[in-house]
Amino acid sequence: MRTVILMAPIMIMAAVVLGGCQSVVFSPEVDELLTKIRMSKDPNGVLQRVDTKVIKGTFRTHTKQKPMPMTLSFKRPGKMRVDVETPSGKFIKAYDGKIGWSFFPGKELKILSGAALDEAKLQAKLLSPGLNLTEIFESIKLDGEAEVAGRKCHRLVGQPKKTFNAEPITIFVDKETNLILKREEVIHTAKGKRLNVSTIFYDYRPADGVMMARKIISYAGNDIAEFNVDSVEWDENIDNSYFSVPDKL
């Protein structure tokens, strides 16, 4: 189960462009920084023109050294699916805009509810092409500066809207490159526990003009997960049914 928890921040930050929408209005200084982030990561506005994105790579934890193929698929507005080829078979987690579901090899398909459904809603909104931050956050504030891996960073704190039942998310933005270097959040587990998670982003490289971190490492207590990006595809033809609960698996 901890492996699945660690997938959440990796899913979000493998794809999110904070500041993706140009019409955001928070405070002048926050809006200015969000614009800088968007221009550094997506200077040509690719993510405002595409309907889907598919990210493929490998996922592993420190307890499972063999990398597992992982595919992240997103479609506007607010649909997402993750597929992981585990040693036991394929794990799937998806949200179709209304219903979230997951499937573990050897178990019955599960309809998400409670904290798991709230998390899926937030992930899908954050990852959807054409991200509009005003639909997700009720506030985003600058909260001083910090240092990440020797780099001076702005600290941004975003409070998701109440509909997501989520705690504040903290983003650390490199003051020189305006790229996101680190994220801190609290995830609520299925058992109701609060889990502090930190995620760090390495090796930014362009994918059709969009700067993407190619190595993402997430820390939750003593657990570590790593996602390495192999490819990114935009505007793939993905039918809505791909995200919906299947008749059978």
ZALO-364329 format. One record per residue (C-alpha): residue number from 1; residue in one letter; chain; x, y, z. Coordinates in nm, 4 decimals, decimal comma, m for minus. Example, Ala and Ser with C-alpha at 12.3 -4.5 7.8 and 13.67 -1.06 7.14 Angstrom:
BEGIN
<pt num="1" residuo="a" cadena="A" u="1,2300" v="m0,4500" w="0,7800"/>
<pt num="2" residuo="s" cadena="A" u="1,3670" v="m0,1060" w="0,7140"/>
This chain:
BEGIN
<pt num="1" residuo="m" cadena="A" u="0,0000" v="0,0000" w="0,0000"/>
<pt num="2" residuo="r" cadena="A" u="0,2868" v="0,2403" w="0,0750"/>
<pt num="3" residuo="t" cadena="A" u="0,4048" v="0,1977" w="m0,2834"/>
<pt num="4" residuo="v" cadena="A" u="0,0697" v="0,3295" w="m0,4063"/>
<pt num="5" residuo="i" cadena="A" u="0,0899" v="0,6259" w="m0,1656"/>
<pt num="6" residuo="l" cadena="A" u="0,4315" v="0,7179" w="m0,3022"/>
<pt num="7" residuo="m" cadena="A" u="0,2938" v="0,7144" w="m0,6569"/>
<pt num="8" residuo="a" cadena="A" u="0,0655" v="1,0098" w="m0,5817"/>
<pt num="9" residuo="p" cadena="A" u="0,3215" v="1,2931" w="m0,5588"/>
<pt num="10" residuo="i" cadena="A" u="0,5206" v="1,1423" w="m0,8456"/>
<pt num="11" residuo="m" cadena="A" u="0,2060" v="1,1356" w="m1,0627"/>
<pt num="12" residuo="i" cadena="A" u="0,1257" v="1,4958" w="m0,9883"/>
<pt num="13" residuo="m" cadena="A" u="0,4685" v="1,6431" w="m1,0330"/>
<pt num="14" residuo="a" cadena="A" u="0,5622" v="1,4366" w="m1,3330"/>
<pt num="15" residuo="a" cadena="A" u="0,3104" v="1,6415" w="m1,5274"/>
<pt num="16" residuo="v" cadena="A" u="0,1915" v="1,9548" w="m1,3502"/>
<pt num="17" residuo="v" cadena="A" u="0,2788" v="2,3033" w="m1,4732"/>
<pt num="18" residuo="l" cadena="A" u="0,2125" v="2,5406" w="m1,1860"/>
<pt num="19" residuo="g" cadena="A" u="0,1044" v="2,8650" w="m1,3462"/>
<pt num="20" residuo="g" cadena="A" u="m0,0314" v="2,6883" w="m1,6528"/>
<pt num="21" residuo="c" cadena="A" u="m0,3247" v="2,9247" w="m1,6981"/>
<pt num="22" residuo="q" cadena="A" u="m0,2550" v="3,2861" w="m1,7928"/>
<pt num="23" residuo="s" cadena="A" u="m0,5741" v="3,4238" w="m1,6389"/>
<pt num="24" residuo="v" cadena="A" u="m0,4807" v="3,3462" w="m1,2765"/>
<pt num="25" residuo="v" cadena="A" u="m0,5376" v="3,6283" w="m1,0263"/>
<pt num="26" residuo="f" cadena="A" u="m0,4043" v="3,5854" w="m0,6722"/>
<pt num="27" residuo="s" cadena="A" u="m0,1703" v="3,8689" w="m0,5681"/>
<pt num="28" residuo="p" cadena="A" u="0,0529" v="4,0713" w="m0,8042"/>
<pt num="29" residuo="e" cadena="A" u="0,3744" v="3,9128" w="m0,6758"/>
<pt num="30" residuo="v" cadena="A" u="0,2323" v="3,5592" w="m0,6883"/>
<pt num="31" residuo="d" cadena="A" u="0,0887" v="3,6135" w="m1,0366"/>
<pt num="32" residuo="e" cadena="A" u="0,4269" v="3,7435" w="m1,1542"/>
<pt num="33" residuo="l" cadena="A" u="0,6067" v="3,4349" w="m1,0221"/>
<pt num="34" residuo="l" cadena="A" u="0,3447" v="3,1991" w="m1,1687"/>
<pt num="35" residuo="t" cadena="A" u="0,3931" v="3,3654" w="m1,5070"/>
<pt num="36" residuo="k" cadena="A" u="0,7708" v="3,3167" w="m1,4787"/>
<pt num="37" residuo="i" cadena="A" u="0,7206" v="2,9487" w="m1,3937"/>
<pt num="38" residuo="r" cadena="A" u="0,4903" v="2,9004" w="m1,6914"/>
<pt num="39" residuo="m" cadena="A" u="0,7266" v="3,0797" w="m1,9302"/>
<pt num="40" residuo="s" cadena="A" u="1,0270" v="2,8779" w="m1,8098"/>
<pt num="41" residuo="k" cadena="A" u="0,8498" v="2,5436" w="m1,8367"/>
<pt num="42" residuo="d" cadena="A" u="0,6108" v="2,5998" w="m2,1284"/>
<pt num="43" residuo="p" cadena="A" u="0,7215" v="2,9133" w="m2,3205"/>
<pt num="44" residuo="n" cadena="A" u="0,5197" v="2,8252" w="m2,6323"/>
<pt num="45" residuo="g" cadena="A" u="0,1948" v="2,7456" w="m2,4498"/>
<pt num="46" residuo="v" cadena="A" u="0,1888" v="2,3836" w="m2,5648"/>
<pt num="47" residuo="l" cadena="A" u="m0,0168" v="2,2656" w="m2,2673"/>
<pt num="48" residuo="q" cadena="A" u="m0,2921" v="2,5162" w="m2,3413"/>
<pt num="49" residuo="r" cadena="A" u="m0,3400" v="2,3714" w="m2,6915"/>
<pt num="50" residuo="v" cadena="A" u="m0,3326" v="1,9959" w="m2,6321"/>
<pt num="51" residuo="d" cadena="A" u="m0,6117" v="1,7740" w="m2,4988"/>
<pt num="52" residuo="t" cadena="A" u="m0,4055" v="1,4777" w="m2,3775"/>
<pt num="53" residuo="k" cadena="A" u="m0,0590" v="1,3882" w="m2,2550"/>
<pt num="54" residuo="v" cadena="A" u="0,0993" v="1,0476" w="m2,1950"/>
<pt num="55" residuo="i" cadena="A" u="0,4148" v="1,0048" w="m1,9883"/>
<pt num="56" residuo="k" cadena="A" u="0,6001" v="0,6727" w="m1,9888"/>
<pt num="57" residuo="g" cadena="A" u="0,8870" v="0,5652" w="m1,7682"/>
<pt num="58" residuo="t" cadena="A" u="0,9891" v="0,3339" w="m1,4862"/>
<pt num="59" residuo="f" cadena="A" u="0,8906" v="0,3370" w="m1,1199"/>
<pt num="60" residuo="r" cadena="A" u="1,0680" v="0,1706" w="m0,8293"/>
<pt num="61" residuo="t" cadena="A" u="1,0893" v="0,1857" w="m0,4511"/>
<pt num="62" residuo="h" cadena="A" u="1,3888" v="0,1181" w="m0,2309"/>
<pt num="63" residuo="t" cadena="A" u="1,2288" v="m0,2132" w="m0,1275"/>
<pt num="64" residuo="k" cadena="A" u="1,1660" v="m0,3163" w="m0,4902"/>
<pt num="65" residuo="q" cadena="A" u="1,4877" v="m0,2530" w="m0,6758"/>
<pt num="66" residuo="k" cadena="A" u="1,3688" v="m0,3775" w="m1,0134"/>
<pt num="67" residuo="p" cadena="A" u="1,2138" v="m0,0867" w="m1,2102"/>
<pt num="68" residuo="m" cadena="A" u="0,8483" v="m0,1312" w="m1,3074"/>
<pt num="69" residuo="p" cadena="A" u="0,7138" v="0,0183" w="m1,6335"/>
<pt num="70" residuo="m" cadena="A" u="0,4688" v="0,3001" w="m1,5571"/>
<pt num="71" residuo="t" cadena="A" u="0,2363" v="0,4979" w="m1,7868"/>
<pt num="72" residuo="l" cadena="A" u="0,0580" v="0,8181" w="m1,6844"/>
<pt num="73" residuo="s" cadena="A" u="m0,2304" v="0,9286" w="m1,9086"/>
<pt num="74" residuo="f" cadena="A" u="m0,4253" v="1,2560" w="m1,8758"/>
<pt num="75" residuo="k" cadena="A" u="m0,7094" v="1,4149" w="m2,0675"/>
<pt num="76" residuo="r" cadena="A" u="m0,8916" v="1,7410" w="m2,0241"/>
<pt num="77" residuo="p" cadena="A" u="m1,1049" v="1,8167" w="m1,8403"/>
<pt num="78" residuo="g" cadena="A" u="m0,9864" v="1,6289" w="m1,5322"/>
<pt num="79" residuo="k" cadena="A" u="m0,9343" v="1,2684" w="m1,6418"/>
<pt num="80" residuo="m" cadena="A" u="m0,6335" v="1,0596" w="m1,5437"/>
<pt num="81" residuo="r" cadena="A" u="m0,5097" v="0,7017" w="m1,5378"/>
<pt num="82" residuo="v" cadena="A" u="m0,1904" v="0,5343" w="m1,4126"/>
<pt num="83" residuo="d" cadena="A" u="m0,0784" v="0,1845" w="m1,5171"/>
<pt num="84" residuo="v" cadena="A" u="0,2110" v="0,0062" w="m1,3466"/>
<pt num="85" residuo="e" cadena="A" u="0,3450" v="m0,3328" w="m1,4524"/>
<pt num="86" residuo="t" cadena="A" u="0,4231" v="m0,4906" w="m1,1149"/>
<pt num="87" residuo="p" cadena="A" u="0,5790" v="m0,8373" w="m1,0659"/>
<pt num="88" residuo="s" cadena="A" u="0,2291" v="m0,9620" w="m0,9720"/>
<pt num="89" residuo="g" cadena="A" u="0,0548" v="m0,8057" w="m1,2730"/>
<pt num="90" residuo="k" cadena="A" u="m0,0835" v="m0,4694" w="m1,3792"/>
<pt num="91" residuo="f" cadena="A" u="m0,1903" v="m0,2138" w="m1,1178"/>
<pt num="92" residuo="i" cadena="A" u="m0,4360" v="0,0514" w="m1,2419"/>
<pt num="93" residuo="k" cadena="A" u="m0,5703" v="0,3676" w="m1,0837"/>
<pt num="94" residuo="a" cadena="A" u="m0,8043" v="0,6017" w="m1,2741"/>
<pt num="95" residuo="y" cadena="A" u="m1,0508" v="0,8881" w="m1,2468"/>
<pt num="96" residuo="d" cadena="A" u="m1,2980" v="0,9687" w="m1,5257"/>
<pt num="97" residuo="g" cadena="A" u="m1,4144" v="1,3067" w="m1,3966"/>
<pt num="98" residuo="k" cadena="A" u="m1,6780" v="1,1592" w="m1,1660"/>
<pt num="99" residuo="i" cadena="A" u="m1,5760" v="0,8112" w="m1,0530"/>
<pt num="100" residuo="g" cadena="A" u="m1,2365" v="0,6939" w="m0,9319"/>
<pt num="101" residuo="w" cadena="A" u="m1,1312" v="0,3301" w="m0,9301"/>
<pt num="102" residuo="s" cadena="A" u="m0,8288" v="0,1083" w="m0,8785"/>
<pt num="103" residuo="f" cadena="A" u="m0,7309" v="m0,2477" w="m0,9505"/>
<pt num="104" residuo="f" cadena="A" u="m0,4647" v="m0,4550" w="m0,7752"/>
<pt num="105" residuo="p" cadena="A" u="m0,3492" v="m0,7852" w="m0,9278"/>
<pt num="106" residuo="g" cadena="A" u="m0,5285" v="m1,0725" w="m0,7602"/>
<pt num="107" residuo="k" cadena="A" u="m0,7984" v="m0,8519" w="m0,6071"/>
<pt num="108" residuo="e" cadena="A" u="m1,1365" v="m0,7193" w="m0,7120"/>
<pt num="109" residuo="l" cadena="A" u="m1,1719" v="m0,3795" w="m0,8751"/>
<pt num="110" residuo="k" cadena="A" u="m1,2295" v="m0,1105" w="m0,6115"/>
<pt num="111" residuo="i" cadena="A" u="m1,4395" v="0,2063" w="m0,6445"/>
<pt num="112" residuo="l" cadena="A" u="m1,2593" v="0,4906" w="m0,4674"/>
<pt num="113" residuo="s" cadena="A" u="m1,4214" v="0,6832" w="m0,1847"/>
<pt num="114" residuo="g" cadena="A" u="m1,3218" v="0,9126" w="0,1000"/>
<pt num="115" residuo="a" cadena="A" u="m0,9608" v="1,0328" w="0,1061"/>
<pt num="116" residuo="a" cadena="A" u="m0,8648" v="0,8148" w="m0,1922"/>
<pt num="117" residuo="l" cadena="A" u="m1,1349" v="0,9744" w="m0,4095"/>
<pt num="118" residuo="d" cadena="A" u="m1,0431" v="1,3266" w="m0,2927"/>
<pt num="119" residuo="e" cadena="A" u="m0,6811" v="1,2573" w="m0,3860"/>
<pt num="120" residuo="a" cadena="A" u="m0,7808" v="1,1282" w="m0,7309"/>
<pt num="121" residuo="k" cadena="A" u="m0,9944" v="1,4395" w="m0,7956"/>
<pt num="122" residuo="l" cadena="A" u="m0,7029" v="1,6674" w="m0,7045"/>
<pt num="123" residuo="q" cadena="A" u="m0,4547" v="1,4691" w="m0,9135"/>
<pt num="124" residuo="a" cadena="A" u="m0,6815" v="1,4733" w="m1,2170"/>
<pt num="125" residuo="k" cadena="A" u="m0,7391" v="1,8492" w="m1,1945"/>
<pt num="126" residuo="l" cadena="A" u="m0,3722" v="1,9296" w="m1,1438"/>
<pt num="127" residuo="l" cadena="A" u="m0,2615" v="1,7048" w="m1,4283"/>
<pt num="128" residuo="s" cadena="A" u="m0,5256" v="1,7992" w="m1,6830"/>
<pt num="129" residuo="p" cadena="A" u="m0,3983" v="1,9908" w="m1,9896"/>
<pt num="130" residuo="g" cadena="A" u="m0,5152" v="2,3512" w="m1,9775"/>
<pt num="131" residuo="l" cadena="A" u="m0,4664" v="2,3674" w="m1,5996"/>
<pt num="132" residuo="n" cadena="A" u="m0,6644" v="2,6508" w="m1,4356"/>
<pt num="133" residuo="l" cadena="A" u="m0,5283" v="2,7149" w="m1,0876"/>
<pt num="134" residuo="t" cadena="A" u="m0,8323" v="2,9177" w="m0,9792"/>
<pt num="135" residuo="e" cadena="A" u="m1,0419" v="2,5999" w="m1,0117"/>
<pt num="136" residuo="i" cadena="A" u="m0,8100" v="2,4175" w="m0,7705"/>
<pt num="137" residuo="f" cadena="A" u="m0,6646" v="2,6626" w="m0,5173"/>
<pt num="138" residuo="e" cadena="A" u="m0,8510" v="2,9099" w="m0,3016"/>
<pt num="139" residuo="s" cadena="A" u="m0,5183" v="3,0801" w="m0,2276"/>
<pt num="140" residuo="i" cadena="A" u="m0,1517" v="3,0735" w="m0,3298"/>
<pt num="141" residuo="k" cadena="A" u="0,0928" v="3,2771" w="m0,1217"/>
<pt num="142" residuo="l" cadena="A" u="0,4634" v="3,3542" w="m0,1242"/>
<pt num="143" residuo="d" cadena="A" u="0,6141" v="3,2338" w="0,2033"/>
<pt num="144" residuo="g" cadena="A" u="0,9739" v="3,3545" w="0,2010"/>
<pt num="145" residuo="e" cadena="A" u="1,2752" v="3,1706" w="0,0650"/>
<pt num="146" residuo="a" cadena="A" u="1,4524" v="2,8382" w="0,1193"/>
<pt num="147" residuo="e" cadena="A" u="1,7465" v="2,6411" w="m0,0141"/>
<pt num="148" residuo="v" cadena="A" u="1,7085" v="2,3132" w="m0,2025"/>
<pt num="149" residuo="a" cadena="A" u="2,0197" v="2,1171" w="m0,3017"/>
<pt num="150" residuo="g" cadena="A" u="2,2281" v="2,4323" w="m0,2728"/>
<pt num="151" residuo="r" cadena="A" u="1,9878" v="2,6360" w="m0,4905"/>
<pt num="152" residuo="k" cadena="A" u="1,8046" v="2,9435" w="m0,3610"/>
<pt num="153" residuo="c" cadena="A" u="1,4294" v="2,9060" w="m0,4015"/>
<pt num="154" residuo="h" cadena="A" u="1,1019" v="3,0907" w="m0,3596"/>
<pt num="155" residuo="r" cadena="A" u="0,8562" v="2,9092" w="m0,1331"/>
<pt num="156" residuo="l" cadena="A" u="0,4942" v="2,9026" w="m0,2583"/>
<pt num="157" residuo="v" cadena="A" u="0,2125" v="2,7661" w="m0,0436"/>
<pt num="158" residuo="g" cadena="A" u="m0,1149" v="2,6726" w="m0,2092"/>
<pt num="159" residuo="q" cadena="A" u="m0,4343" v="2,5884" w="m0,0226"/>
<pt num="160" residuo="p" cadena="A" u="m0,6612" v="2,3634" w="m0,2331"/>
<pt num="161" residuo="k" cadena="A" u="m1,0328" v="2,4410" w="m0,2305"/>
<pt num="162" residuo="k" cadena="A" u="m1,2455" v="2,2698" w="0,0327"/>
<pt num="163" residuo="t" cadena="A" u="m1,3979" v="2,0352" w="m0,2255"/>
<pt num="164" residuo="f" cadena="A" u="m1,0643" v="1,8493" w="m0,2393"/>
<pt num="165" residuo="n" cadena="A" u="m1,0327" v="1,8063" w="0,1409"/>
<pt num="166" residuo="a" cadena="A" u="m0,6564" v="1,8564" w="0,1076"/>
<pt num="167" residuo="e" cadena="A" u="m0,3949" v="2,0234" w="0,3243"/>
<pt num="168" residuo="p" cadena="A" u="m0,1668" v="2,3025" w="0,1926"/>
<pt num="169" residuo="i" cadena="A" u="0,0876" v="2,2136" w="m0,0760"/>
<pt num="170" residuo="t" cadena="A" u="0,4309" v="2,3801" w="m0,0669"/>
<pt num="171" residuo="i" cadena="A" u="0,6315" v="2,4305" w="m0,3850"/>
<pt num="172" residuo="f" cadena="A" u="0,9976" v="2,5402" w="m0,3999"/>
<pt num="173" residuo="v" cadena="A" u="1,0858" v="2,7350" w="m0,7166"/>
<pt num="174" residuo="d" cadena="A" u="1,4458" v="2,7908" w="m0,8292"/>
<pt num="175" residuo="k" cadena="A" u="1,5059" v="3,1678" w="m0,8219"/>
<pt num="176" residuo="e" cadena="A" u="1,7371" v="3,1520" w="m1,1233"/>
<pt num="177" residuo="t" cadena="A" u="1,5615" v="2,9053" w="m1,3575"/>
<pt num="178" residuo="n" cadena="A" u="1,2015" v="2,9429" w="m1,2255"/>
<pt num="179" residuo="l" cadena="A" u="1,1640" v="2,5644" w="m1,2401"/>
<pt num="180" residuo="i" cadena="A" u="1,0079" v="2,3617" w="m0,9580"/>
<pt num="181" residuo="l" cadena="A" u="1,2754" v="2,1812" w="m0,7548"/>
<pt num="182" residuo="k" cadena="A" u="1,0785" v="2,0436" w="m0,4612"/>
<pt num="183" residuo="r" cadena="A" u="0,7268" v="1,9834" w="m0,3318"/>
<pt num="184" residuo="e" cadena="A" u="0,6035" v="1,9147" w="0,0222"/>
<pt num="185" residuo="e" cadena="A" u="0,2575" v="1,7874" w="0,1097"/>
<pt num="186" residuo="v" cadena="A" u="0,0539" v="1,5810" w="0,3528"/>
<pt num="187" residuo="i" cadena="A" u="m0,1291" v="1,2759" w="0,2195"/>
<pt num="188" residuo="h" cadena="A" u="m0,4104" v="1,1092" w="0,4135"/>
<pt num="189" residuo="t" cadena="A" u="m0,3901" v="0,7309" w="0,3979"/>
<pt num="190" residuo="a" cadena="A" u="m0,6866" v="0,4940" w="0,3742"/>
<pt num="191" residuo="k" cadena="A" u="m0,6463" v="0,4312" w="0,7482"/>
<pt num="192" residuo="g" cadena="A" u="m0,6806" v="0,8036" w="0,8243"/>
<pt num="193" residuo="k" cadena="A" u="m0,3160" v="0,8689" w="0,9046"/>
<pt num="194" residuo="r" cadena="A" u="m0,1294" v="1,1844" w="0,7955"/>
<pt num="195" residuo="l" cadena="A" u="0,1837" v="1,1128" w="0,5942"/>
<pt num="196" residuo="n" cadena="A" u="0,4389" v="1,3856" w="0,5217"/>
<pt num="197" residuo="v" cadena="A" u="0,5767" v="1,3497" w="0,1692"/>
<pt num="198" residuo="s" cadena="A" u="0,8644" v="1,5377" w="0,0035"/>
<pt num="199" residuo="t" cadena="A" u="0,9369" v="1,5134" w="m0,3687"/>
<pt num="200" residuo="i" cadena="A" u="1,2474" v="1,6416" w="m0,5497"/>
<pt num="201" residuo="f" cadena="A" u="1,2843" v="1,6969" w="m0,9262"/>
<pt num="202" residuo="y" cadena="A" u="1,6019" v="1,6475" w="m1,1270"/>
<pt num="203" residuo="d" cadena="A" u="1,7313" v="1,6692" w="m1,4826"/>
<pt num="204" residuo="y" cadena="A" u="1,4897" v="1,9042" w="m1,6577"/>
<pt num="205" residuo="r" cadena="A" u="1,4914" v="1,8582" w="m2,0355"/>
<pt num="206" residuo="p" cadena="A" u="1,2532" v="1,9739" w="m2,3105"/>
<pt num="207" residuo="a" cadena="A" u="0,9807" v="1,7515" w="m2,4552"/>
<pt num="208" residuo="d" cadena="A" u="0,8457" v="1,9266" w="m2,7648"/>
<pt num="209" residuo="g" cadena="A" u="0,9249" v="2,2592" w="m2,6011"/>
<pt num="210" residuo="v" cadena="A" u="0,7940" v="2,1776" w="m2,2526"/>
<pt num="211" residuo="m" cadena="A" u="1,0557" v="2,1437" w="m1,9785"/>
<pt num="212" residuo="m" cadena="A" u="1,0038" v="1,8149" w="m1,7939"/>
<pt num="213" residuo="a" cadena="A" u="1,1896" v="1,6716" w="m1,4948"/>
<pt num="214" residuo="r" cadena="A" u="1,3246" v="1,3363" w="m1,6109"/>
<pt num="215" residuo="k" cadena="A" u="1,4005" v="1,2028" w="m1,2615"/>
<pt num="216" residuo="i" cadena="A" u="1,1618" v="1,2417" w="m0,9660"/>
<pt num="217" residuo="i" cadena="A" u="1,2309" v="1,1069" w="m0,6164"/>
<pt num="218" residuo="s" cadena="A" u="0,9672" v="1,1000" w="m0,3431"/>
<pt num="219" residuo="y" cadena="A" u="1,0270" v="1,0486" w="0,0303"/>
<pt num="220" residuo="a" cadena="A" u="0,7615" v="0,9374" w="0,2798"/>
<pt num="221" residuo="g" cadena="A" u="0,9076" v="0,8570" w="0,6204"/>
<pt num="222" residuo="n" cadena="A" u="1,1659" v="0,5837" w="0,5627"/>
<pt num="223" residuo="d" cadena="A" u="1,0259" v="0,4967" w="0,2204"/>
<pt num="224" residuo="i" cadena="A" u="1,1712" v="0,6210" w="m0,1085"/>
<pt num="225" residuo="a" cadena="A" u="1,0256" v="0,6001" w="m0,4598"/>
<pt num="226" residuo="e" cadena="A" u="1,1826" v="0,7004" w="m0,7906"/>
<pt num="227" residuo="f" cadena="A" u="1,0268" v="0,7695" w="m1,1297"/>
<pt num="228" residuo="n" cadena="A" u="1,2422" v="0,8043" w="m1,4423"/>
<pt num="229" residuo="v" cadena="A" u="1,0732" v="0,9523" w="m1,7507"/>
<pt num="230" residuo="d" cadena="A" u="1,1467" v="0,7827" w="m2,0838"/>
<pt num="231" residuo="s" cadena="A" u="0,9019" v="0,9606" w="m2,3155"/>
<pt num="232" residuo="v" cadena="A" u="0,6283" v="1,2250" w="m2,3298"/>
<pt num="233" residuo="e" cadena="A" u="0,3572" v="1,2366" w="m2,5976"/>
<pt num="234" residuo="w" cadena="A" u="0,1030" v="1,5150" w="m2,6532"/>
<pt num="235" residuo="d" cadena="A" u="m0,2433" v="1,4986" w="m2,8095"/>
<pt num="236" residuo="e" cadena="A" u="m0,2626" v="1,1209" w="m2,8349"/>
<pt num="237" residuo="n" cadena="A" u="m0,6079" v="0,9943" w="m2,9332"/>
<pt num="238" residuo="i" cadena="A" u="m0,7465" v="0,8548" w="m2,6059"/>
<pt num="239" residuo="d" cadena="A" u="m1,1134" v="0,7581" w="m2,5833"/>
<pt num="240" residuo="n" cadena="A" u="m1,3000" v="0,8647" w="m2,2680"/>
<pt num="241" residuo="s" cadena="A" u="m1,3806" v="0,4996" w="m2,1953"/>
<pt num="242" residuo="y" cadena="A" u="m1,0120" v="0,4401" w="m2,1194"/>
<pt num="243" residuo="f" cadena="A" u="m1,0594" v="0,6257" w="m1,7913"/>
<pt num="244" residuo="s" cadena="A" u="m1,3976" v="0,4776" w="m1,6992"/>
<pt num="245" residuo="v" cadena="A" u="m1,4698" v="0,1711" w="m1,4871"/>
<pt num="246" residuo="p" cadena="A" u="m1,4303" v="m0,1291" w="m1,7213"/>
<pt num="247" residuo="d" cadena="A" u="m1,6868" v="m0,4040" w="m1,7585"/>
<pt num="248" residuo="k" cadena="A" u="m1,4101" v="m0,6525" w="m1,6888"/>
<pt num="249" residuo="l" cadena="A" u="m1,0317" v="m0,6749" w="m1,6516"/>
